[in-house]
Amino acid sequence: MPPPATDLASAMVGAYNAGDMERVIALAAHAGDGADEGIQLLLGVAQQATCRYDQAATTFRRLAQRRPEVSAYWNNLGVACRLGGDMAAAEQALSRARSLAPDDADVLYNLGLLYAQQRRWPLAREILLDVAERAPDFIEARLQAAYACYVCGDNTCQEAMLAGADGWPAQPAEQALILAAMLSAQGEPDAALRTLARARLPGGPADEPTRLRIAAQQVLLHERNTQLDQAQRALERVPLAVLDALPQDAGQVRADGWRAHAALAMRAGAWADAAALYRQALAYATDDETRASAGFGLASACDRLGQRAEAWQALGAAHAAQLEIAREVLPELLAPDSQPLQMAEVDRPAHARWKPLPAPDGRQSPVFVVGFPRSGTTLLEQMLDAHPDFKSMDERAFVHELTERMEQAGQHYPGDLANLTGSEADQLRAVYFRMVERVLPDRGQRQLVDKNPLNMLCLPMIMRLFPRSRIILCLRHPCDVLLSCSMQPFRSPAFMVLCSSLQRLAQGYVQAFEQWYRQAEVFGPRVLEWRYESVVNDVDGHLARLAAFLEIADASPMARFAEHARNKRFISTPSYAQVIQRIHPRAVGRWHGYREQFEPVLPLLQPLIDRLGYAI
């Protein structure tokens, strides 16, 4: 005879509290399908905890059908279906739960996780940010919201979600790996390393592969921050022999380990060794992000070896992987006629309608360093940051965010710049400097250096808020710029699309400069052209020109930029390994090794090449 229902329920609760899920399931068998809600709920939870997801879904579906007005049952059903791989049923159940409890953070969180698992990243980002706003102490939700922002290229919201993350409890290893990657990307390498050091291992046979992945990421973090001795010590915990001995289904662990070895081989100048390791990583990569990373690494190694054809082939594989990442975030940009770069202009008649407004003078305004990416902007930024009168904030999209603030306030950008009042302009400047203060709390009286190459497309906003600012336009041979862009793993989905083909990249480059010159004619900004090739040939002379433009008495501190950059440790852009070295001409004319690939786009580039004073 089965025990009475009350005794059975009591025994199941005891087993559940003791963590004995198998006993919970065994006891529930005595009750049969007609068991009361409490017994069935315990059964479903135990089934889910022991990875019997299909059985758990059956149990929770029975509960939801019995009590369709209870959102928790639909929520549990949705989670069981998601874990069991039935995404359609999961979405249906979670949507039903949301309709019953629209403000329930747990329901919204599980729906956000579903969208993330389906790689519907914009939806996941939106709903997880909503959860974090409703429940700011819900750490798991903040972490998942941050990751959705990370994938979508929303750096500002990512940083907001991860505020204080260094003080969070130790995370499970998979979560810790994701969190460390995000913290590193936003310039917090020490917090990233502490996150990995505290990671909770899964237990059992999975421990050793997880340790290898953590050690591999520690290697990459140390290398990324020019801590090469620490990177080498961490690499000793990822022996190649151990990687080779892993089972076939451990492809991702192998790929991570080989990329770590390859990164240090590149630092040591062992290009052939690095290329072989990147080839192995590319062959075993199980996700687009790893395929892209290994592809770009292989291209760089082959380029150093003079193997141009293989380098270009590796770039093709890397860009194909990045295009798949972008497809999940901004599918509309993959249309042939899409415009990845956001461009908005003010013509002369519109500018004539601008009301005069009070504005800060040049000393109280930022120095804006602009130009197409890979034109030497990071090098110039480090030179300026080395001077005691200036402070840079690494690469931030704060000017672009001001345009979004206007749109959110119901003002159209750039048209409504003409209608801004003095108070509204002051508010926008205050918003800008509050964002600056968060990343540079110790700036003091030093003049801000805002280095973001594509601020060249935001000239209307710059000239409305900081009309007396000094702007430095970085120039470099267009073909060298495009080759360098093609070889970089940009994180912005829009830039992934832009760089997906040389034709598309060349079109974007030409459009960006055409807009710049049109807007410069309208606004007449104070601009210094900073030409990379000329700087390489005459550093001191160009530093003197720069000092005169910025009204600096002593330019000598800027000449020590490489030492200064080494002391900074973290530099967010792909130039992090170059700017800690002295200037050399190796990057000048590099595109000639790929002239065959450039032939189809040279007619498109020729007018701009001529205007900039270059030759082919």
N, C-alpha and C positions, 0 to 999 in steps of 0.2 A: 504494500500500500504506500502511495506517495505521502510525504509528510504534509501536515496542514499548510495552507498558503502562507499564514503568518510566520510559521517556523521556517518555511522554505525561503521566504523573502529575507528573514533575519540571517539565515545561514549564508545566503548569497551576498548580502551586504558585508558580512564578516569576511568572506573570501575576497570580495572586491577591495575592501580596505587593506587586506593583507597583500594585495597585488597578485593573488592567485586566480588569474583569469580563466584558466582551464577548469578550475573547480566551479567557478561561476557558471560556465557553459554546461558542465555536467549536471549541476543542480537544476538548472533551468529545464533540462530535458524531462524532469519529473512533472513539470507543470503542463506541458503540451501547448498546443496553439491557442488554447483558451485562457492562458495565464493573464493575470491582471497587468495593468500598465507598468507598475513598478518593476515587476519581474522581467517583462519584455524589454524595458529600457535598460536594465542591468545587463541582460543578455546581449542586446545590440552593442552596447559599449564594450563589453568583453570580446565580442566577435571582432569588432573593429580594432581593438587593442592587440589582438593576435593575428591581424592581417587577413581575417576572413571577411574581406570587404563585400563580396557578393551576398554572403549570409547576413551580414550586418544590414545591407541594403534591404533585403527581404524583411527582416525584423522591423526596421524603421518604417518601411512602406506600410506594413501592417498597422503600426501605431498611427501613422499619418492618416490612413484610411479610416481607422476607428475614431480618431479625434482630429478631423481636418482643420479645426480652428486653432490648434496648438502649433505655433510657429516653430517651437523647438524641435518637434518631430520632423518637420520638413527640413529644418536646418541639418539635423543629424543624417537624414536621408541623403541630402545633397553632398555632405562631406563623405559619406560612405561610397556614394556613386563616383565622386571625383577620385577618391583613392583607388577605386576599382577600375578606373579608366572609362567609365560610361559618362562622357562629358555632357551629352545632350540631356540625359536624365538628371545629372547634377545641376545643370543650369535651370531646368524646369522646376526642380524641388526648391532650389535656393531662391528663385524668383518668387515662388509661392510664399516662402518664409518671409521674404522682404515685403510682400504685399500685406502680410499679416502684422509684421513688426518693422515698419520702415525706419525706425530709429535704433534698432538693435545693432550694436557695434559688432557682436559676434557674427550675426548673419551677414552683415556687410563685409566683414573681414573674409569670411569664407567665400563669398561671391568674388571678392577681389583676388583671392588665391586661385580660384577657378579661372578667372580671366588671365592671370599670370601664367598658369600652367598651359592654357590654350595659346599663350603668347599674343594675346590681344592687349598689347601693352598700353595704348592710350586709355582704354576702358579700365584696366587694372590700376593705372596711375590715378585716374579720377576718383575711383571709389575708395582706394586705400588712403588717399589724402583726406577724403571725407571721414574715414574711420579715425585717422590720427587726430583730426581736428575735434571730433566728438569725444575721443578718449585719449588725451595726450600722454597718459601713463601706460598705454597699451604698447609695450616695447616691440612685440612681434609685428604689430601693425605698422609701426613707424619704420622698422627695418625693411619690411616688404614694400612699403610705400617709397622708401628711399631707393630701393633697387629698381622699381618701376620707373622712377624719375631718372635714375642712372642710365637705363636702357634708352629712354626717350630723349636723353640729352638735356634734361631740365636740371641744371647744376644748382640753381638757387633753391628750389624746393628740396632737392636731395640734401643739401647742406642743412636746411632747416629741420628736416626729419632726423638728421644725425647729430643735432646739437646735444652735447653731453653724452654721446655714445661711448666715450672712453670710460665712463663710469657705470655702464650697463653690466648686469651679471654676465658671467661666462656663457658663451653661446655654443650650441651644438656645432660640431666641426664644419658641416656644410654651410651653416649660416655664418660662421666665423670667417670662412674663406670669402664669402660674398661681402661681408661687412669690411674686411680688411682691404679688399680691392677698392671699395668705394672710399674708404678713409684715405687710402693712398692717393686716389685720383683727385681728392680735394685738398691735398697738401698736408696731410696729417700722418706721415710715415711712422712716427713713434707709436701713435695710437693704433695704427694698423698692426704693427709688430706685437704690441701688447695683446691685442685681440687674438692673434694667432697663438701666442704663448699660453693663453688661458682657455683655448678651445677645448670643448668636452668631446672626447673620443666616443665613437658609437659602441665600443665593446665587441669582443669576440673576434672573428677572422677579419672583420673590416678595419680593425685598429691599424695594422701595419700599412695598408695602402693609404689610409687617411693620414698617417704620420708622414708618409712620403710626399703627399700633395701639400701638406702644410709646410714642410721643409722646402719644397720647390718654390712655393710662393714667398717664403722668407728670403730665399736666394734672390728672386726677382725684385723684391722690395729693397733689399740692400743694394743691389746693382743699380736700381733706378735712382737711388739716393747717394750714389757714388761712395758707398761704404764697402769697398771691394774686399777688404780683409774679412769683414763679417760675412760677406756673401760667400767667400771661399770656405769659411768654416761651416756655414750652413750647407754648402754643397757636399761636404763630406758625409752628410746624413742621407744623401740621395745617390748611392753608388750606382754606376752604370750596370754593374753585374747584377745588382738586385732588380733594377728596372727590366733588364733582359729576361730575368727568371720569372717575372710576373705572368699569371695566366693570360690567355688571349682576351678574356673579357675585361681586362684592366687597361684598356686602351687609353682612357683619359689620364690615368695616373702616369702611364709611360710618357704620354705626350707632354704633360706638365713637367716631368723630370727632365726629359730631353731638352725642352725649351730653356730650363734653368741652366743646364750645362752649356747650351749654345750661347746664351747671353754672356756668360763669362768667357767663353772662347772668343766671341767677338771683341770683348774688351781687351783680351790678350793678343789680338791680331791673328788668331789662328782661324783664318777665314774658311779653309777647307774643312777643318773639324766642325766648325759651326754649321756649314752648309750640310754636311752629312747628318748632323743631329736634327737640323730643321726639317730635312727630308723625312726622317723617321717620324718626327712629331706630326708632320702634315699627313703622313700615311695613316697614323693611328688616331688623329683628332676625331672626336665624336660630336662636336658642336661648331657652329659657324664662328664663334668668337675665337676659339682655339685655332681653327683653320686659317682665319685671317691673320692672327698673330704669327703663326708659323710661316705663312706665306710671305708676309712682309719681311720676317727675319731671313728667310731663304733668299729673297730678292736682294737684300742688303749684302749678304755674304757673297752671293754670286757676282754682284756688282763690284765688290772689292777684288774678286778674283779675275775680273775682266770677262766673265762669262755673261755677256749682255743678253743673248737669246734666252738662256735659262732664267736670268733675272726677270726679264719681261714676262715670261711664261708664269713664273711664280707670282708676279704681281697680278696677272689675270685671275689666278686662283684666289688670291687674297681679296681682290675687289668683288669677285663673284660671291664670296662668303659675306662680305660687308653689305652687299646689295640685298642679300636675304635678310640680314638684320634690319636694314632700313625698311624693307618691304613690310615687316611686322609693325613698324612704328608709323611710317608716313607713306603708305602705299600710293597716295595721290602723286607723290613726287616722281614715281617711276614712269609716268606718262611721258612720251617723247617730247612734248612741248612744255613740260613743267619748268618752273623757275626755282631751283633750290635756294638761290640767294634772294633775300627779301630786299627789294629796291623800292624806294619812294622818293619822289623828287618835288622840288619847289621851283617853278619857273619865275622869270623876272617879274611879270605882272603880279603874281601871287606874293612875291617877296616885297613888292612895292606897297602891299597892303599891310605889312607887318607894323604893328604899333611900336613905337620906341619904348623900351623897358630899361629900368636900371639893371646893371649887370656888374659882376665882380671884375676887377682889373686882371691883367695878365698874371700877376704874382699870386693872386688868390684863385686862379683857375688852374685846372689840371693841364699838364703837358700831354697832348694826345699823340701817341705813336701809332700810325696807321700804315696800310699797305696790304697787298695781297699776302696771305700766309706763305711762309717760307721765303720771304724777301729780306730777311735779316732783322726783323723786328725784335726778336728775343735778344740778339747780340746788342742792339742799341739800348734796349731796356736795361740790361745788366750794366752797361756803361753808365747810364744815368743813375741807376740805383747805387752804384759804387761811390757816387758823389755825396758828401754829407748834407747837401742842401735839398736832396730829392729822395723820394721813397716810392717804389713801384709796388703794385699789388698783384703781380702775376697777371694772368689773362682772365679778365672778367667781362661779362656781357652787360654791364650795368647801364650803359647808354641805351642799348637795345631794350632793356627792361623798362626804361622810362617811356619808350614808345608804347609798350604794352600797358603801362599804367594809364596813359592817356586814353587808350581804347577802352579799358575797363571803366573809366570814369565817363564814358559816353562822348569822348572827344576824338575826332578823326585825326590820325597822323598821316601826313604832315600838314594837311589843310588847316586844321584848327590851331596850329602854332601862331597864325596871324592874329587870333582872337585871345591869346593868353593875356591875362592881367598880370600886373607885377606880383600880386600875391600868389597867383597860380604858378608863376615861374619860380618864385622863392620856394614854394612847396615842392616842386619837382627837384630843385637843387638840394633841398633838405633831404628828400628821399634818397637821392644819389649819395650824398655824403654819409647818411646813416648806413647804407650798404658798404661804403668804404670803411667806415669805423669798425664794422664787424670783422673785417679781414685785416685791418691795420690799426688796431687800438693804440699802438705806440707811435703813430706818425708824427705827433707833435706839430711843430711849425714847418716841417719839411714840405716842399711842394710835391703834389701828387703827380705820379707818372701813370697814365692810363694807357697801357699797351694792349690794344685789341685790334688786330689787323683789319677786320671787317667793319670797324668803326668808320672806315672810309665811306661806307654806304649810309652812315647816319649823320652826315654833315649838317642837314637842317636842324636836328636836335642840338648838336654841339654849338652851332652858331646862334641858336635862340637862347640857350642857357649860358654859354660861355663865349660870347662873340669876340673877346679879346684874348682868347687862349692861343697858345702857340701849338702848331701842328707840325709833326715831322712825318713826311711821306717817304717810306722806305721803298727803294727801287732795286731791281735786279733783272738780269736778262730774262725776258718772259719764258723762254724755253727752259732755262735752269729752274725757274720758279715752278713751272708745270711738272717737270720731272721730279723735283723734290716733293711736291704735293702728291704725286702719284705713288711715291714710295713711303708715304706716312700713314699709319693706322689712326686716322682721325676718329674721334668718338662721336662727333655730331652726326646724327642720321642724315641731315641735309647735306653735309659735306661728304658723307659716304656716297650719296647719290651723285653729287657733283663730280667726284673723282673716279666714278665708275668707268669712265672712258676718257681717253685723251681728247676726243672731239668735244664732249660735253664740258670738260674742264676748260678747254681753250675758249669755248663760247662764254662760259661764266666769267673767265678772266677778262676778256675783251669788254663784256657788258659792264663789269665792275669799274674798269678804268674809264670807259665812255661816260658812265654816270658821274664819276668823280670829277672829270674835267668839265662836264656841263654844270655841275653844282659849284665848282670852284669859280667859274665865270660869274655865276649868280651872286655868290656871297663874298668873294675876294678874301678868303681867310689868310692869316699869317702862316705861311708854309715854308719849311725848309725841306728840300729834296735831299735824301740821304741815299747815295748810290753805293750798293754793296761792293762792286768791283773797284770803285775808286777808293773806298775805305781800306780795302785789302792792300792796295798799293801805297797808300799814304795815310796811315792811322793818325799820326800826330797832326798833320795838316787839317784833317777833317774834324778832329776833336777841337781844334782851335776855331773852326767855322761853327761847330755846334755850340761852343762856349759863347761865342759872340752872339749867336742867335738867341740864346737863353739868358744872355747878360750875366755870365758866370766869370768871375775874375780869374779863377785858377782851374784849369781843365785837367791837371795832372792826376787827381784821384780816379778819373774815368779811365785812364790808361791801365789801371790795375783791376779791370773788370773780371778777368779770369780767376784771380785769387778770390775776389769778392764772391763770384758765383760758386766757387768750391765751398766757401764757408756757409752759403745759404742752404746747401744740401738739396732742397726740393725746388725744382723748376718744372712747371706743369707741361710745357710744350715739348714736342719731339726733339728739340735742339738741346735737351738737357746735357747730353754727353759732349756736345761740340763747344758750348759757350764756356766751359771750364778750361778750355785750351786756348793757346794763343792763336791769333788770326793767321790763316794760311790760305794760299790761292787754290787749294785742291778742288774746291767746289765751283770754281769759275770755269765756265765752258764745259761742264760735265755732260751736258745734253748731247754734245757731238758724238758720244759713244752710242747714242740711241737715235741718230739722225734718220735712219730708215723708218722708225716708228713715228717720227715727227713730220715727215714729208707731207702727209695728208692735211695737217693743220697749219702748215707754214703760210699758205695763202690767207687764211683767216687772221693769223697773227701779224702778218707783214706790215699793215698800216700802223699798228701800235708799236711794233719793233722800231719802225722808222721814227715815229713821234718821240719815243723815249731815247733815241740816239744810239740804238744798238745795231748790230749787223748779224747776218746769218751766213 
